Amino acid sequence: MDLLRALHDLSFNTWSLARLFPNPFILACFVLLLWSIPVALRGVVDRGFVLLTRLSWAIFFLYGLSGVLLAFSGLKVASAVTEAGKTVTRYGFLPDPKRNLEHWMYTVFALASLYFVEVLIAGKLIDRRKGLYFLPVVTLFLWGCAYMIGRVAIFPGE
């Protein structure tokens, strides 16, 4: 259980880096966003971009699997429950129970965005060249969802 919690809570501890990409999944999505702009302009997907997309899938899978296993054991996100013996969360905020559902919602949005990136790369839904023009928009949405997954786990809502 402690290994799952440590894996799911893995984050960068430097304050300056934690603002843009607090954990490896958000960092991978941010690099994917930056890399998608030249891919969209050129209209050609290089092998490195595909590799980074698959790496993002792997990181998402590790975070997602550990999160699902933690949820099956009865745990919720830190912003939704109080710390043992206190009236605040482990980050010092008042608990907000609806944040647990928001955490799951953004996770589903990130999963759908990763899938849509794969669809655009493969050219299955629309023509590959035309579809790549939408790649920066999809990866921006992916990065936003990944960022919000972490944000709602820590900070309360209103």
Secondary structure, 3 states (H helix, E strand, C coil): CHHHHHHHCCCCCCHHHHHHCCCHHHHHHHHHHHHHHHHHHHCCCCHHHHHHHHHHHHHHHHHHHHHHHHHHCCCCCHHHCCCCCCCCCCCCCCCCCCHHHHHHHHHHHHHHHHHHHHHHHHCCCCCHHHHHHHHHHHHHHHHHHHHHHHHHHHCCCC
